């Protein structure tokens, strides 16, 4: 089932921003366009 | 990626790796296979919840396909693209889709091969687009 035209599922995940650990959620991007992409594994290509 | 910033578009990447793995990868020079200098967030979906919620988890491999979503300022998904593992993406391809999605928010529709600078179709006056652009 496609998610097109649906509300994007919320996420709140730990990660790395500019080399520092940080928690990032979808909510922070309200009011902005966002390209949210998945990739299989680090140390491969994106 | 200044082209995305210029369009007011943020980027977030995610895989099922740990945040520690992400940090190592971000610190590794590009000529050694790293992605040093990457400024956008890389998130750790170690519990695979986001991958499942977005429908891009390969249950057999336990990792995410190359899924990409363009989310508008209201939090609604405008574009969904999912590639199999060996098929990489192109920033030009994604920029074109961001441009088309943004144009569509102005009430325009974007025909085949639409790109920034090209004329989109005003659905209230489609005839004028066809008379100018269709051969």
Backbone of each chain as nested JSON, in Angstrom:
{
  "chains": [
    {"id": "A", "residues": [
      {"number": 1, "name": "UNK", "atoms": {"N": [0.846, -1.21, 0.0], "CA": [0.0, 0.0, 0.0], "C": [0.879, 1.257, 0.0]}},
      {"number": 2, "name": "UNK", "atoms": {"N": [0.55, 2.145, -0.854], "CA": [1.358, 3.372, -0.922], "C": [0.99, 4.345, 0.204]}},
      {"number": 3, "name": "UNK", "atoms": {"N": [1.952, 5.149, 0.576], "CA": [1.715, 6.172, 1.611], "C": [1.439, 7.537, 0.992]}},
      {"number": 4, "name": "UNK", "atoms": {"N": [1.47, 7.593, -0.345], "CA": [1.251, 8.875, -1.003], "C": [-0.122, 9.435, -0.618]}},
      {"number": 5, "name": "UNK", "atoms": {"N": [-0.123, 10.718, -0.278], "CA": [-1.305, 11.475, 0.154], "C": [-1.695, 11.184, 1.601]}},
      {"number": 6, "name": "UNK", "atoms": {"N": [-0.96, 10.298, 2.25], "CA": [-1.228, 10.013, 3.668], "C": [-0.318, 10.876, 4.543]}},
      {"number": 7, "name": "UNK", "atoms": {"N": [-0.703, 11.004, 5.792], "CA": [0.156, 11.68, 6.743], "C": [1.397, 10.818, 6.974]}},
      {"number": 8, "name": "UNK", "atoms": {"N": [2.572, 11.426, 6.969], "CA": [3.807, 10.661, 7.162], "C": [3.837, 10.076, 8.57]}},
      {"number": 9, "name": "UNK", "atoms": {"N": [4.17, 8.776, 8.697], "CA": [4.251, 8.179, 10.041], "C": [5.285, 8.92, 10.911]}},
      {"number": 10, "name": "UNK", "atoms": {"N": [4.914, 9.171, 12.159], "CA": [5.838, 9.859, 13.068], "C": [7.067, 9.008, 13.334]}},
      {"number": 11, "name": "UNK", "atoms": {"N": [8.182, 9.669, 13.565], "CA": [9.372, 8.957, 14.035], "C": [10.105, 9.848, 15.027]}},
      {"number": 12, "name": "UNK", "atoms": {"N": [10.803, 9.207, 15.937], "CA": [11.68, 9.917, 16.873], "C": [12.841, 8.973, 17.123]}},
      {"number": 13, "name": "UNK", "atoms": {"N": [13.992, 9.292, 16.539], "CA": [15.105, 8.341, 16.532], "C": [16.408, 9.026, 16.933]}},
      {"number": 14, "name": "UNK", "atoms": {"N": [17.281, 8.249, 17.57], "CA": [18.631, 8.731, 17.856], "C": [19.439, 8.718, 16.574]}},
      {"number": 15, "name": "UNK", "atoms": {"N": [20.386, 9.632, 16.496], "CA": [21.224, 9.649, 15.313], "C": [22.406, 10.555, 15.497]}},
      {"number": 16, "name": "UNK", "atoms": {"N": [23.013, 10.914, 14.364], "CA": [24.209, 11.751, 14.358], "C": [23.924, 12.97, 13.495]}},
      {"number": 17, "name": "UNK", "atoms": {"N": [24.176, 14.16, 14.068], "CA": [24.046, 15.405, 13.31], "C": [25.346, 16.169, 13.485]}},
      {"number": 18, "name": "UNK", "atoms": {"N": [26.028, 16.432, 12.374], "CA": [27.333, 17.102, 12.42], "C": [28.293, 16.432, 13.408]}},
      {"number": 19, "name": "UNK", "atoms": {"N": [28.3, 15.131, 13.405], "CA": [29.237, 14.38, 14.233], "C": [28.793, 14.169, 15.677]}},
      {"number": 20, "name": "UNK", "atoms": {"N": [27.686, 14.815, 16.085], "CA": [27.227, 14.702, 17.479], "C": [25.977, 13.831, 17.556]}},
      {"number": 21, "name": "UNK", "atoms": {"N": [25.816, 13.117, 18.658], "CA": [24.599, 12.34, 18.866], "C": [23.432, 13.272, 19.168]}},
      {"number": 22, "name": "UNK", "atoms": {"N": [22.292, 12.97, 18.548], "CA": [21.119, 13.815, 18.74], "C": [19.862, 12.992, 18.451]}},
      {"number": 23, "name": "UNK", "atoms": {"N": [18.775, 13.32, 19.138], "CA": [17.492, 12.688, 18.826], "C": [16.724, 13.611, 17.888]}},
      {"number": 24, "name": "UNK", "atoms": {"N": [16.167, 13.032, 16.837], "CA": [15.479, 13.83, 15.813], "C": [14.093, 13.235, 15.586]}},
      {"number": 25, "name": "UNK", "atoms": {"N": [13.09, 14.108, 15.522], "CA": [11.73, 13.617, 15.263], "C": [11.136, 14.305, 14.047]}},
      {"number": 26, "name": "UNK", "atoms": {"N": [10.119, 13.68, 13.491], "CA": [9.443, 14.256, 12.327], "C": [8.845, 15.622, 12.672]}},
      {"number": 27, "name": "UNK", "atoms": {"N": [8.378, 15.747, 13.914], "CA": [7.714, 16.967, 14.344], "C": [8.566, 18.227, 14.11]}},
      {"number": 28, "name": "UNK", "atoms": {"N": [9.902, 18.058, 14.232], "CA": [10.806, 19.202, 14.042], "C": [10.745, 19.76, 12.621]}},
      {"number": 29, "name": "UNK", "atoms": {"N": [10.182, 18.981, 11.7], "CA": [10.167, 19.402, 10.292], "C": [8.815, 19.944, 9.845]}},
      {"number": 30, "name": "UNK", "atoms": {"N": [7.899, 20.1, 10.796], "CA": [6.609, 20.733, 10.473], "C": [6.854, 22.094, 9.864]}},
      {"number": 31, "name": "UNK", "atoms": {"N": [6.192, 22.39, 8.767], "CA": [6.376, 23.693, 8.127], "C": [7.516, 23.726, 7.135]}},
      {"number": 32, "name": "UNK", "atoms": {"N": [8.2, 22.582, 6.979], "CA": [9.306, 22.524, 6.021], "C": [9.109, 21.346, 5.078]}},
      {"number": 33, "name": "UNK", "atoms": {"N": [9.687, 21.445, 3.913], "CA": [9.764, 20.29, 3.026], "C": [10.862, 19.375, 3.539]}},
      {"number": 34, "name": "UNK", "atoms": {"N": [10.638, 18.072, 3.4], "CA": [11.626, 17.108, 3.907], "C": [11.786, 15.948, 2.921]}},
      {"number": 35, "name": "UNK", "atoms": {"N": [13.044, 15.652, 2.613], "CA": [13.364, 14.402, 1.914], "C": [13.836, 13.424, 2.983]}},
      {"number": 36, "name": "UNK", "atoms": {"N": [13.042, 12.404, 3.212], "CA": [13.328, 11.403, 4.251], "C": [13.671, 10.106, 3.536]}},
      {"number": 37, "name": "UNK", "atoms": {"N": [14.927, 9.681, 3.662], "CA": [15.306, 8.503, 2.876], "C": [15.921, 7.401, 3.724]}},
      {"number": 38, "name": "UNK", "atoms": {"N": [15.653, 6.175, 3.303], "CA": [16.196, 4.98, 3.94], "C": [17.303, 4.406, 3.054]}},
      {"number": 39, "name": "UNK", "atoms": {"N": [18.294, 3.819, 3.684], "CA": [19.331, 3.099, 2.93], "C": [19.677, 1.84, 3.715]}},
      {"number": 40, "name": "UNK", "atoms": {"N": [20.211, 0.832, 3.04], "CA": [20.359, -0.475, 3.702], "C": [21.367, -0.477, 4.854]}},
      {"number": 41, "name": "UNK", "atoms": {"N": [22.583, -0.024, 4.61], "CA": [23.637, -0.142, 5.628], "C": [24.69, 0.939, 5.461]}},
      {"number": 42, "name": "UNK", "atoms": {"N": [25.25, 1.375, 6.587], "CA": [26.408, 2.27, 6.549], "C": [27.556, 1.579, 5.802]}},
      {"number": 43, "name": "UNK", "atoms": {"N": [28.493, 2.38, 5.325], "CA": [29.696, 1.895, 4.642], "C": [29.371, 1.219, 3.311]}},
      {"number": 44, "name": "UNK", "atoms": {"N": [28.145, 1.417, 2.817], "CA": [27.833, 1.039, 1.436], "C": [27.546, 2.348, 0.71]}},
      {"number": 45, "name": "UNK", "atoms": {"N": [26.791, 2.364, -0.334], "CA": [26.449, 3.637, -0.977], "C": [25.023, 4.018, -0.635]}},
      {"number": 46, "name": "UNK", "atoms": {"N": [24.71, 5.313, -0.856], "CA": [23.368, 5.805, -0.503], "C": [22.508, 5.885, -1.762]}}
    ]},
    {"id": "B", "residues": [
      {"number": 1, "name": "UNK", "atoms": {"N": [24.216, 19.807, 0.845], "CA": [23.441, 19.824, -0.414], "C": [22.73, 21.176, -0.579]}},
      {"number": 2, "name": "UNK", "atoms": {"N": [23.445, 22.192, -1.069], "CA": [22.868, 23.54, -1.147], "C": [21.628, 23.614, -2.036]}},
      {"number": 3, "name": "UNK", "atoms": {"N": [21.537, 22.745, -3.036], "CA": [20.366, 22.793, -3.942], "C": [19.07, 22.524, -3.179]}},
      {"number": 4, "name": "UNK", "atoms": {"N": [19.154, 21.672, -2.157], "CA": [17.956, 21.378, -1.367], "C": [17.639, 22.544, -0.434]}},
      {"number": 5, "name": "UNK", "atoms": {"N": [18.701, 23.069, 0.213], "CA": [18.53, 24.234, 1.11], "C": [17.876, 25.407, 0.372]}},
      {"number": 6, "name": "UNK", "atoms": {"N": [18.355, 25.654, -0.872], "CA": [17.791, 26.749, -1.67], "C": [16.29, 26.603, -1.851]}},
      {"number": 7, "name": "UNK", "atoms": {"N": [15.827, 25.378, -1.847], "CA": [14.401, 25.108, -2.049], "C": [13.653, 24.989, -0.721]}},
      {"number": 8, "name": "UNK", "atoms": {"N": [14.347, 25.313, 0.359], "CA": [13.715, 25.207, 1.671], "C": [13.402, 23.769, 2.031]}},
      {"number": 9, "name": "UNK", "atoms": {"N": [14.248, 22.864, 1.562], "CA": [13.99, 21.435, 1.76], "C": [15.101, 20.821, 2.602]}},
      {"number": 10, "name": "UNK", "atoms": {"N": [14.714, 20.161, 3.678], "CA": [15.678, 19.499, 4.556], "C": [15.847, 18.05, 4.114]}},
      {"number": 11, "name": "UNK", "atoms": {"N": [16.924, 17.425, 4.588], "CA": [17.208, 16.024, 4.261], "C": [17.48, 15.264, 5.554]}},
      {"number": 12, "name": "UNK", "atoms": {"N": [16.917, 14.071, 5.656], "CA": [17.213, 13.18, 6.776], "C": [17.389, 11.769, 6.224]}},
      {"number": 13, "name": "UNK", "atoms": {"N": [18.487, 11.114, 6.618], "CA": [18.737, 9.741, 6.192], "C": [18.574, 8.795, 7.367]}},
      {"number": 14, "name": "UNK", "atoms": {"N": [18.224, 7.565, 7.072], "CA": [18.022, 6.589, 8.15], "C": [18.351, 5.172, 7.673]}},
      {"number": 15, "name": "UNK", "atoms": {"N": [19.008, 4.431, 8.569], "CA": [19.214, 3.002, 8.322], "C": [19.07, 2.279, 9.655]}},
      {"number": 16, "name": "UNK", "atoms": {"N": [19.143, 0.965, 9.623], "CA": [18.973, 0.195, 10.859], "C": [20.279, 0.081, 11.655]}},
      {"number": 17, "name": "UNK", "atoms": {"N": [21.339, 0.714, 11.158], "CA": [22.604, 0.694, 11.897], "C": [22.49, 1.472, 13.213]}},
      {"number": 18, "name": "UNK", "atoms": {"N": [23.444, 1.257, 14.109], "CA": [23.474, 2.016, 15.365], "C": [23.986, 3.43, 15.118]}},
      {"number": 19, "name": "UNK", "atoms": {"N": [23.726, 4.331, 16.074], "CA": [24.239, 5.701, 15.946], "C": [25.773, 5.702, 15.99]}},
      {"number": 20, "name": "UNK", "atoms": {"N": [26.359, 4.692, 16.643], "CA": [27.82, 4.621, 16.715], "C": [28.413, 4.308, 15.344]}},
      {"number": 21, "name": "UNK", "atoms": {"N": [27.733, 3.435, 14.629], "CA": [28.155, 3.126, 13.262], "C": [28.039, 4.374, 12.388]}},
      {"number": 22, "name": "UNK", "atoms": {"N": [26.912, 5.083, 12.518], "CA": [26.72, 6.322, 11.743], "C": [27.864, 7.305, 12.006]}},
      {"number": 23, "name": "UNK", "atoms": {"N": [28.241, 7.434, 13.281], "CA": [29.275, 8.403, 13.628], "C": [30.613, 8.03, 12.975]}},
      {"number": 24, "name": "UNK", "atoms": {"N": [30.928, 6.744, 12.984], "CA": [32.17, 6.293, 12.347], "C": [32.144, 6.594, 10.851]}},
      {"number": 25, "name": "UNK", "atoms": {"N": [30.995, 6.34, 10.245], "CA": [30.87, 6.522, 8.793], "C": [30.99, 8.007, 8.425]}},
      {"number": 26, "name": "UNK", "atoms": {"N": [30.365, 8.849, 9.238], "CA": [30.391, 10.295, 8.975], "C": [31.797, 10.861, 9.178]}},
      {"number": 27, "name": "UNK", "atoms": {"N": [32.578, 10.214, 10.037], "CA": [33.939, 10.706, 10.289], "C": [34.962, 10.148, 9.31]}},
      {"number": 28, "name": "UNK", "atoms": {"N": [34.558, 9.181, 8.502], "CA": [35.507, 8.548, 7.592], "C": [35.626, 9.345, 6.281]}},
      {"number": 29, "name": "UNK", "atoms": {"N": [36.867, 9.602, 5.836], "CA": [37.04, 10.35, 4.577], "C": [36.363, 9.662, 3.404]}},
      {"number": 30, "name": "UNK", "atoms": {"N": [35.946, 10.494, 2.45], "CA": [35.2, 9.974, 1.301], "C": [36.036, 9.041, 0.432]}},
      {"number": 31, "name": "UNK", "atoms": {"N": [37.347, 9.329, 0.34], "CA": [38.169, 8.447, -0.505], "C": [38.442, 7.111, 0.167]}},
      {"number": 32, "name": "UNK", "atoms": {"N": [37.919, 6.943, 1.384], "CA": [38.007, 5.629, 2.041], "C": [36.621, 5.017, 2.213]}},
      {"number": 33, "name": "UNK", "atoms": {"N": [35.668, 5.524, 1.453], "CA": [34.319, 4.946, 1.51], "C": [33.416, 5.607, 2.53]}},
      {"number": 34, "name": "UNK", "atoms": {"N": [33.915, 6.664, 3.191], "CA": [33.108, 7.355, 4.198], "C": [32.266, 8.451, 3.581]}},
      {"number": 35, "name": "UNK", "atoms": {"N": [31.595, 9.195, 4.445], "CA": [30.747, 10.304, 3.98], "C": [31.055, 11.558, 4.792]}},
      {"number": 36, "name": "UNK", "atoms": {"N": [32.356, 11.755, 5.053], "CA": [32.791, 12.911, 5.842], "C": [32.209, 14.205, 5.272]}},
      {"number": 37, "name": "UNK", "atoms": {"N": [31.775, 15.083, 6.167], "CA": [31.239, 16.367, 5.73], "C": [29.726, 16.351, 5.56]}},
      {"number": 38, "name": "UNK", "atoms": {"N": [29.1, 15.194, 5.709], "CA": [27.637, 15.132, 5.584], "C": [26.998, 15.924, 6.725]}},
      {"number": 39, "name": "UNK", "atoms": {"N": [26.193, 16.918, 6.349], "CA": [25.662, 17.839, 7.36], "C": [24.256, 17.445, 7.807]}},
      {"number": 40, "name": "UNK", "atoms": {"N": [23.553, 16.677, 7.009], "CA": [22.182, 16.335, 7.398], "C": [22.173, 15.162, 8.38]}},
      {"number": 41, "name": "UNK", "atoms": {"N": [21.108, 15.036, 9.169], "CA": [21.059, 13.981, 10.178], "C": [21.02, 12.572, 9.569]}},
      {"number": 42, "name": "UNK", "atoms": {"N": [21.713, 11.669, 10.221], "CA": [21.601, 10.236, 9.916], "C": [21.031, 9.581, 11.161]}},
      {"number": 43, "name": "UNK", "atoms": {"N": [19.883, 8.961, 11.024], "CA": [19.195, 8.404, 12.182], "C": [19.323, 6.885, 12.234]}},
      {"number": 44, "name": "UNK", "atoms": {"N": [19.231, 6.376, 13.446], "CA": [19.38, 4.949, 13.685], "C": [18.016, 4.321, 13.962]}},
      {"number": 45, "name": "UNK", "atoms": {"N": [17.555, 3.528, 13.006], "CA": [16.273, 2.824, 13.178], "C": [16.552, 1.404, 13.655]}},
      {"number": 46, "name": "UNK", "atoms": {"N": [17.257, 1.334, 14.769], "CA": [17.781, 0.036, 15.22], "C": [16.649, -0.914, 15.609]}},
      {"number": 47, "name": "UNK", "atoms": {"N": [15.491, -0.363, 15.997], "CA": [14.337, -1.223, 16.318], "C": [13.468, -1.495, 15.087]}},
      {"number": 48, "name": "UNK", "atoms": {"N": [13.825, -0.875, 13.97], "CA": [13.168, -1.106, 12.665], "C": [11.716, -0.637, 12.621]}},
      {"number": 49, "name": "UNK", "atoms": {"N": [11.352, 0.217, 13.567], "CA": [9.956, 0.68, 13.603], "C": [9.653, 1.617, 12.433]}},
      {"number": 50, "name": "UNK", "atoms": {"N": [10.554, 2.57, 12.192], "CA": [10.298, 3.517, 11.102], "C": [10.299, 2.78, 9.761]}},
      {"number": 51, "name": "UNK", "atoms": {"N": [11.243, 1.863, 9.583], "CA": [11.32, 1.112, 8.325], "C": [10.024, 0.346, 8.077]}},
      {"number": 52, "name": "UNK", "atoms": {"N": [9.48, -0.22, 9.161], "CA": [8.2, -0.94, 9.029], "C": [7.058, 0.036, 8.76]}},
      {"number": 53, "name": "UNK", "atoms": {"N": [7.013, 1.13, 9.547], "CA": [5.921, 2.103, 9.394], "C": [5.879, 2.675, 7.972]}},
      {"number": 54, "name": "UNK", "atoms": {"N": [7.05, 2.848, 7.369], "CA": [7.106, 3.418, 6.017], "C": [7.063, 2.319, 4.937]}},
      {"number": 55, "name": "UNK", "atoms": {"N": [6.979, 1.065, 5.386], "CA": [6.806, -0.033, 4.432], "C": [8.033, -0.348, 3.604]}},
      {"number": 56, "name": "UNK", "atoms": {"N": [9.237, -0.057, 4.134], "CA": [10.447, -0.278, 3.337], "C": [11.39, -1.299, 3.982]}},
      {"number": 57, "name": "UNK", "atoms": {"N": [10.899, -2.029, 4.985], "CA": [11.763, -3.029, 5.62], "C": [11.726, -4.332, 4.831]}},
      {"number": 58, "name": "UNK", "atoms": {"N": [12.901, -4.835, 4.483], "CA": [12.967, -6.182, 3.936], "C": [12.97, -7.131, 5.123]}},
      {"number": 59, "name": "UNK", "atoms": {"N": [11.858, -7.837, 5.327], "CA": [11.763, -8.718, 6.501], "C": [12.767, -9.861, 6.387]}},
      {"number": 60, "name": "UNK", "atoms": {"N": [13.07, -10.281, 5.157], "CA": [14.011, -11.4, 5.017], "C": [15.447, -10.953, 5.277]}},
      {"number": 61, "name": "UNK", "atoms": {"N": [15.811, -9.762, 4.823], "CA": [17.19, -9.304, 5.026], "C": [17.355, -8.567, 6.355]}},
      {"number": 62, "name": "UNK", "atoms": {"N": [16.262, -8.064, 6.923], "CA": [16.339, -7.337, 8.193], "C": [16.893, -5.931, 8.053]}},
      {"number": 63, "name": "UNK", "atoms": {"N": [16.98, -5.429, 6.844], "CA": [17.458, -4.063, 6.596], "C": [16.484, -3.351, 5.648]}},
      {"number": 64, "name": "UNK", "atoms": {"N": [16.673, -2.037, 5.497], "CA": [15.712, -1.246, 4.724], "C": [16.084, -1.194, 3.248]}},
      {"number": 65, "name": "UNK", "atoms": {"N": [15.068, -1.255, 2.409], "CA": [15.276, -0.953, 0.994], "C": [15.61, 0.529, 0.852]}},
      {"number": 66, "name": "UNK", "atoms": {"N": [16.019, 0.927, -0.348], "CA": [16.32, 2.34, -0.589], "C": [15.009, 3.098, -0.831]}},
      {"number": 67, "name": "UNK", "atoms": {"N": [14.31, 3.36, 0.256], "CA": [13.038, 4.086, 0.182], "C": [13.262, 5.57, 0.362]}},
      {"number": 68, "name": "UNK", "atoms": {"N": [12.481, 6.366, -0.366], "CA": [12.617, 7.826, -0.239], "C": [11.233, 8.466, -0.266]}},
      {"number": 69, "name": "UNK", "atoms": {"N": [11.032, 9.409, 0.643], "CA": [9.724, 10.058, 0.782], "C": [9.915, 11.568, 0.773]}},
      {"number": 70, "name": "UNK", "atoms": {"N": [9.137, 12.252, -0.033], "CA": [9.127, 13.715, 0.004], "C": [7.879, 14.12, 0.785]}},
      {"number": 71, "name": "UNK", "atoms": {"N": [8.12, 14.779, 1.924], "CA": [7.046, 15.12, 2.857], "C": [6.827, 16.628, 2.812]}},
      {"number": 72, "name": "UNK", "atoms": {"N": [5.595, 17.053, 2.636], "CA": [5.311, 18.487, 2.495], "C": [5.236, 19.176, 3.868]}},
      {"number": 73, "name": "UNK", "atoms": {"N": [5.155, 20.501, 3.885], "CA": [5.188, 21.21, 5.175], "C": [4.023, 20.862, 6.103]}},
      {"number": 74, "name": "UNK", "atoms": {"N": [2.969, 20.27, 5.563], "CA": [1.848, 19.842, 6.416], "C": [2.06, 18.422, 6.943]}},
      {"number": 75, "name": "UNK", "atoms": {"N": [3.156, 17.794, 6.557], "CA": [3.44, 16.449, 7.041], "C": [2.809, 15.347, 6.205]}},
      {"number": 76, "name": "UNK", "atoms": {"N": [2.406, 15.688, 4.976], "CA": [1.784, 14.706, 4.093], "C": [2.796, 14.257, 3.03]}},
      {"number": 77, "name": "UNK", "atoms": {"N": [2.768, 12.972, 2.716], "CA": [3.718, 12.407, 1.751], "C": [3.267, 12.713, 0.321]}},
      {"number": 78, "name": "UNK", "atoms": {"N": [4.139, 13.384, -0.43], "CA": [3.843, 13.764, -1.815], "C": [4.454, 12.781, -2.804]}},
      {"number": 79, "name": "UNK", "atoms": {"N": [5.608, 12.219, -2.431], "CA": [6.318, 11.309, -3.335], "C": [6.831, 10.134, -2.53]}},
      {"number": 80, "name": "UNK", "atoms": {"N": [6.701, 8.946, -3.12], "CA": [7.255, 7.741, -2.506], "C": [8.026, 6.999, -3.587]}},
      {"number": 81, "name": "UNK", "atoms": {"N": [9.246, 6.614, -3.253], "CA": [10.067, 5.9, -4.237], "C": [10.815, 4.812, -3.477]}},
      {"number": 82, "name": "UNK", "atoms": {"N": [10.754, 3.599, -3.945], "CA": [11.472, 2.517, -3.266], "C": [12.305, 1.749, -4.284]}},
      {"number": 83, "name": "UNK", "atoms": {"N": [13.623, 1.724, -4.045], "CA": [14.529, 0.994, -4.934], "C": [15.038, -0.262, -4.24]}},
      {"number": 84, "name": "UNK", "atoms": {"N": [15.278, -1.282, -5.034], "CA": [15.92, -2.484, -4.512], "C": [17.374, -2.163, -4.117]}},
      {"number": 85, "name": "UNK", "atoms": {"N": [17.984, -3.017, -3.327], "CA": [19.299, -2.742, -2.733], "C": [20.365, -2.233, -3.707]}},
      {"number": 86, "name": "UNK", "atoms": {"N": [20.534, -2.849, -4.88], "CA": [21.68, -2.429, -5.708], "C": [21.443, -1.156, -6.51]}},
      {"number": 87, "name": "UNK", "atoms": {"N": [20.257, -0.555, -6.391], "CA": [19.93, 0.565, -7.281], "C": [20.025, 1.886, -6.528]}},
      {"number": 88, "name": "UNK", "atoms": {"N": [21.095, 2.618, -6.819], "CA": [21.339, 3.897, -6.145], "C": [20.465, 4.996, -6.703]}},
      {"number": 89, "name": "UNK", "atoms": {"N": [20.45, 6.113, -5.971], "CA": [19.59, 7.228, -6.38], "C": [20.415, 8.376, -6.947]}},
      {"number": 90, "name": "UNK", "atoms": {"N": [19.746, 9.416, -7.388], "CA": [20.434, 10.563, -7.962], "C": [19.85, 11.823, -7.356]}},
      {"number": 91, "name": "UNK", "atoms": {"N": [20.724, 12.736, -6.944], "CA": [20.197, 13.963, -6.333], "C": [19.439, 14.801, -7.363]}},
      {"number": 92, "name": "UNK", "atoms": {"N": [19.859, 14.749, -8.641], "CA": [19.128, 15.484, -9.686], "C": [17.689, 14.975, -9.816]}},
      {"number": 93, "name": "UNK", "atoms": {"N": [17.589, 13.641, -9.756], "CA": [16.273, 12.996, -9.84], "C": [15.381, 13.461, -8.682]}},
      {"number": 94, "name": "UNK", "atoms": {"N": [15.96, 13.52, -7.495], "CA": [15.175, 13.901, -6.311], "C": [14.821, 15.386, -6.367]}},
      {"number": 95, "name": "UNK", "atoms": {"N": [15.781, 16.206, -6.817], "CA": [15.51, 17.651, -6.919], "C": [14.356, 17.92, -7.873]}},
      {"number": 96, "name": "UNK", "atoms": {"N": [14.335, 17.195, -8.986], "CA": [13.246, 17.372, -9.943], "C": [11.901, 17.061, -9.285]}},
      {"number": 97, "name": "UNK", "atoms": {"N": [11.883, 16.011, -8.475], "CA": [10.635, 15.639, -7.799], "C": [10.249, 16.669, -6.738]}},
      {"number": 98, "name": "UNK", "atoms": {"N": [11.251, 17.221, -6.027], "CA": [10.963, 18.281, -5.049], "C": [10.379, 19.493, -5.778]}},
      {"number": 99, "name": "UNK", "atoms": {"N": [10.997, 19.861, -6.915], "CA": [10.49, 20.997, -7.699], "C": [9.039, 20.766, -8.129]}},
      {"number": 100, "name": "UNK", "atoms": {"N": [8.76, 19.567, -8.603], "CA": [7.406, 19.262, -9.081], "C": [6.414, 19.277, -7.919]}},
      {"number": 101, "name": "UNK", "atoms": {"N": [6.836, 18.722, -6.781], "CA": [5.949, 18.692, -5.608], "C": [5.669, 20.116, -5.141]}},
      {"number": 102, "name": "UNK", "atoms": {"N": [6.697, 20.958, -5.136], "CA": [6.501, 22.353, -4.691], "C": [5.623, 23.124, -5.668]}},
      {"number": 103, "name": "UNK", "atoms": {"N": [5.823, 22.872, -6.954], "CA": [4.994, 23.534, -7.972], "C": [3.526, 23.126, -7.797]}},
      {"number": 104, "name": "UNK", "atoms": {"N": [3.323, 21.856, -7.462], "CA": [1.95, 21.351, -7.335], "C": [1.206, 22.046, -6.196]}},
      {"number": 105, "name": "UNK", "atoms": {"N": [1.963, 22.529, -5.194], "CA": [1.328, 23.219, -4.064], "C": [0.816, 24.595, -4.466]}},
      {"number": 106, "name": "UNK", "atoms": {"N": [1.275, 25.095, -5.627], "CA": [0.763, 26.383, -6.129], "C": [-0.496, 26.164, -6.957]}},
      {"number": 107, "name": "UNK", "atoms": {"N": [-1.021, 24.944, -6.923], "CA": [-2.234, 24.656, -7.671], "C": [-1.967, 24.259, -9.107]}},
      {"number": 108, "name": "UNK", "atoms": {"N": [-0.681, 24.038, -9.426], "CA": [-0.332, 23.655, -10.791], "C": [-0.188, 22.136, -10.851]}},
      {"number": 109, "name": "UNK", "atoms": {"N": [-0.254, 21.601, -12.067], "CA": [0.061, 20.19, -12.246], "C": [1.291, 20.085, -13.137]}},
      {"number": 110, "name": "UNK", "atoms": {"N": [2.118, 19.07, -12.843], "CA": [3.422, 18.96, -13.504], "C": [3.404, 17.803, -14.482]}},
      {"number": 111, "name": "UNK", "atoms": {"N": [3.434, 18.094, -15.788], "CA": [3.379, 17.024, -16.776], "C": [4.705, 16.272, -16.871]}},
      {"number": 112, "name": "UNK", "atoms": {"N": [4.707, 15.253, -17.704], "CA": [5.902, 14.46, -17.959], "C": [7.09, 15.366, -18.273]}},
      {"number": 113, "name": "UNK", "atoms": {"N": [8.249, 15.039, -17.685], "CA": [9.497, 15.782, -17.916], "C": [9.451, 17.221, -17.412]}},
      {"number": 114, "name": "UNK", "atoms": {"N": [8.513, 17.506, -16.527], "CA": [8.534, 18.831, -15.909], "C": [9.87, 19.019, -15.194]}},
      {"number": 115, "name": "UNK", "atoms": {"N": [10.409, 20.223, -15.255], "CA": [11.61, 20.57, -14.488], "C": [11.512, 22.039, -14.126]}},
      {"number": 116, "name": "UNK", "atoms": {"N": [12.29, 22.442, -13.12], "CA": [12.288, 23.844, -12.687], "C": [12.589, 24.74, -13.879]}},
      {"number": 117, "name": "UNK", "atoms": {"N": [11.798, 25.804, -14.043], "CA": [12.009, 26.7, -15.184], "C": [11.079, 26.375, -16.348]}},
      {"number": 118, "name": "UNK", "atoms": {"N": [10.573, 25.137, -16.368], "CA": [9.6, 24.785, -17.414], "C": [8.199, 25.143, -16.931]}},
      {"number": 119, "name": "UNK", "atoms": {"N": [7.31, 25.274, -17.883], "CA": [5.963, 25.688, -17.534], "C": [5.123, 24.497, -17.076]}},
      {"number": 120, "name": "UNK", "atoms": {"N": [4.529, 24.647, -15.897], "CA": [3.587, 23.63, -15.429], "C": [2.206, 23.965, -16.007]}},
      {"number": 121, "name": "UNK", "atoms": {"N": [1.279, 23.051, -15.797], "CA": [-0.061, 23.259, -16.346], "C": [-0.982, 23.836, -15.275]}},
      {"number": 122, "name": "UNK", "atoms": {"N": [-1.639, 24.932, -15.62], "CA": [-2.707, 25.432, -14.757], "C": [-3.972, 24.662, -15.136]}},
      {"number": 123, "name": "UNK", "atoms": {"N": [-4.49, 23.831, -14.204], "CA": [-5.626, 22.979, -14.582], "C": [-6.862, 23.776, -15.01]}},
      {"number": 124, "name": "UNK", "atoms": {"N": [-6.914, 25.065, -14.643], "CA": [-8.058, 25.887, -15.056], "C": [-7.899, 26.387, -16.488]}},
      {"number": 125, "name": "UNK", "atoms": {"N": [-6.665, 26.281, -17.01], "CA": [-6.425, 26.767, -18.363], "C": [-5.424, 25.852, -19.071]}},
      {"number": 126, "name": "UNK", "atoms": {"N": [-5.742, 24.55, -19.084], "CA": [-4.818, 23.581, -19.66], "C": [-4.608, 23.817, -21.149]}},
      {"number": 127, "name": "UNK", "atoms": {"N": [-5.633, 24.364, -21.809], "CA": [-5.543, 24.549, -23.262], "C": [-4.357, 25.425, -23.646]}},
      {"number": 128, "name": "UNK", "atoms": {"N": [-4.105, 26.467, -22.874], "CA": [-3.021, 27.367, -23.241], "C": [-1.67, 26.658, -23.14]}},
      {"number": 129, "name": "UNK", "atoms": {"N": [-1.529, 25.737, -22.162], "CA": [-0.272, 24.974, -22.058], "C": [-0.104, 24.102, -23.299]}},
      {"number": 130, "name": "UNK", "atoms": {"N": [-1.188, 23.419, -23.687], "CA": [-1.087, 22.521, -24.828], "C": [-0.797, 23.283, -26.11]}},
      {"number": 131, "name": "UNK", "atoms": {"N": [-1.4, 24.46, -26.244], "CA": [-1.179, 25.201, -27.504], "C": [0.265, 25.686, -27.586]}},
      {"number": 132, "name": "UNK", "atoms": {"N": [0.89, 25.942, -26.434], "CA": [2.283, 26.418, -26.453], "C": [3.294, 25.28, -26.495]}},
      {"number": 133, "name": "UNK", "atoms": {"N": [2.97, 24.165, -25.824], "CA": [3.994, 23.149, -25.566], "C": [3.824, 21.834, -26.337]}},
      {"number": 134, "name": "UNK", "atoms": {"N": [2.644, 21.545, -26.814], "CA": [2.449, 20.257, -27.485], "C": [2.643, 20.406, -28.985]}},
      {"number": 135, "name": "UNK", "atoms": {"N": [3.345, 19.442, -29.551], "CA": [3.626, 19.541, -30.99], "C": [2.719, 18.567, -31.749]}}
    ]}
  ]
}
